Amino acid sequence: MINLPIFPIVIPALAAIILLFAPKQIRLQRGVALGALLVTFAVTVLLIFTVSQDGILTVNLGNWPAPFGITLVSDMLSALLVATSTLIVFFIVWFATHYFSDAYESNYVYVAMLFLLVGVNGAFTTGDIFNLFVFFEVFLISSYVLIVLGGKGVQLRESIKYLLVNVIASALFVMAVALLYGTVGTLSLADLAQKIPLVENQSVLVVIGVLFMIVFGLKGALVPLHYWLPGSYVVAPTPILAMFGALLTKVGVYSILRTYTLLFDVGSFTQNFLIILAVLTIVIGMIGAIAYNDVKLIIIYNIMIAVGVILYGIALNTQTSLEGALYYLIHDMLIKAALFMLVGMMIGITKSGQLRDMGGLITRFPLFGWTFFIAALSLAGIPPLSGFFGKLLIVQGGVAEGSLFGPLLILLSSLFVLFSVIKIFLYGFWGEEKRAYDGPLVPHMKKLIVPTFLLVAVAVAYGFGAEAMHPFITQAIEPLVQPEIYIDAVIKE
């Protein structure tokens, strides 16, 4: 059991390496990818229950003890996010097996998807800030492959912007890591948490902390660093967009959560900086969500609203607000993946992404329509669905800190989210068909709706099971509120 944290990284990596040698064997590609993801998810469930019983698990690679070697750390926060990511990728790959053509599937798409999961799971698990950068690069390289597959002109144009932004962010990341190492003399997160309070010039650490927040803000699409997100994501094929929307921005948010609570909560300036970014991100997301009639863009701007809400909870840095941020983070990963799959199906049926070209879908596809409706209500935070509990805790945390503006903005954002997604439901599913729908996905609808419906069902179960999840959420937040728990688990005297 001691090496359990490494398996969610190694299993998809081995499966991807195997699939590199058989790109034209489509059934093998599908079977190995789905099988590896199922096994990985089973391991992550075991990991969650092992951590709940035994506490934080660590693996020192090469048998070099922390802080001298590379350490993988599975606390409950890491284990929950790794399990959620793996489950989401399983459903997306299942969806992709019916969505993509054989020719598209033979272009190493499942290899890139698995390597992307390797990077995401590694980022959630690493206990070293330099290896956080390494795992960022693993999933970014995979995302570069996925965003250009298909080779359409608009994809290539937007992928250049996506590539340039991430290259700049990666360069800033390396600079921030170098500055941190030069100031503190270590890169182990646990060792940094011990030594940062001993640094005499805390102003330097504030600057380094802000630089890290900018880097992670670029990855998480925080305003004003969000400009690359709508254009880059909207051109991606539906399964790829679902992976990007559910996972990539959330790794940036996780990185802020981990480093801010463990390392850089060194003054009110950092907190105010994060709160301002959170508020701006929510406001711009709200404007974008109601301004557009493109179904993909509506959900993409809803990503920004969610990122802002989660970041506000992180910035408050209280037990209640952090619990709410984690509740909402897991909810948003699940429901955004499902919604991108659903709007992708709408586009595949109607051959248009514009609401003016849609209508009457619920008549022909009732299960599809009501699945979208439930997902929309969950995204908006209608109780007792999964979006409600996280927002409630974040609002309670803000009120407890004596702030009313942030909680009121979060409540207002729920109305904007509800309006934007119900607009899709009313225009897309209600009314009459605008024309005969014979899009490429129509023959495959029964197969496509199964993984999508099941993912929405998982999100609904997460909401109804909020009380059962609470002990796990509480355990996940403990090392953030009391960093000594994390430090003692990693650096064993």
C-alpha positions, 0 to 999 in steps of 0.5 A: 500500500505504501506505493499506492500514490504512484499507480494513478500516474504509472497505469495510464502512462504504461497504457499510453506507451503500449498504444503508441505501437498500434495506432491503427488498431482502433478496437485495441486503442479503445479497449486498452484506454478504457480498461486502463482508466477503469483500473486507475479509477479502482486504484484511486478509490482504494487510495481514498479509503487508505488515506482516510484510514491511515492518513497521508501517504508518501512515496520517495522516488529513488529512496531519497528522503524528503526534502532531498529527493522527489516525493509524491504525496497523496493526502485526501485533497490529492486523492479526491481530485485524482479520482475525479479526474480519472472518472471524468476522463473515463467517461470522455473516452467512452464518449469519444469512442462513439463520437470520433471517426476511425480515421481520427481515432488512429491519430494517437488521440487516446495516447494523448488523452492518457498522457494528459491524465498522467500530467493532471494526476501527477500535478495533483500528487507531487510534493515538489514545486519543480515537479509540479512544473514538470507535470504541467508540461506533460499535460500541456504537451498532450493538450497541444497535440489534442487541440490541433488534431483534425488540422482545420485552419481555425484550430491551427490559428487558435492553437498558436495563441494557446501555445504561445500563452502557455510557453510564456506561462511556463517560462514565468513558472521556471523563473518563479521556481528559480527565485523561490529556490534562490531565496529559500534553498529548497523546492519541497513543498513541505520543507518550503512551508517550514522555511518560508516563515524563517526568511527575514525579507518577507516582502521578497516572498510576497513578490514571488507569491504574486508571480506564482499566482500570475503563472497559475492564473494564466493556467486557470484563465483568471481575469485579466489573464483569460484572453486566450481561453474562449478562442482556444477552447471553442475550436476543439472537438467536443471530447477534447473540449470536455477534457480541457474545460473539466481539468486544465483550468482546475489544475491551475486553481488547485496549484493556487489552493495548495501553494497559497495555503501552504506557502504564500499566505504571508500577508493581506496583500496576497489575499486582497490580490486574489480576491480582486482577481476572483471578483473580476473573473466572476464579473467577466464570466457573467457578462460573457455567459449572457452575451453570447448565443454560441452554446460552446462559448456560453459554457466556456464563460461559465468556466470563468465564473466557477474559477472565480467563485472557487478562487474567492473561497480559497482567498478567504482561507478559512475552514468553511470557505476552503471546504466550500471551494473543494466541494465546488471544485469537484462539482464543477469538474464533473458538471462542466465535462457533462455539459460540454459533451451535451452541447457538443451533441447539440451541435452534432445534431443541428450542425450549428453552434448558434441557438438561432439554428436550434429548437425542438430537440426534446421532441426527438431526444427526450432523455437528452433534453431532460439530462441537459436540464438537470445538468443546467440546474446543477451548474446553477446551484439549485438545491439539493444538486451538487452546485449548491453546497459548495457555494453555500459554504463559500458564502457562509465563509465570506459572511463570517469574515465580515464581507458582504460584497463577495457573497452577494456577487456569488449569489448574483452569479448563480442567477446569471449562470441559471439564465445562460444555461436555461436559455440554451434549454429553452432555445435549443430543446423547446419550440419547434425544429428549425429544419430537419436535423440530420447531423452526423451524430444523429445515428449515434445518439443512443450510444452517446447519451449513455456515458453523458447521462451516467456522468450527470448521474454521478454529479447528481449523486455527489450533490445528494451525497454531500453529507456522506462526502463531508468527512472526506472533504473535512479531512482534505482541508485539514492539511491546508488549515493546519500545514504542520499535518502535511509537513509532518507526514512528508518530512519524517524525523 
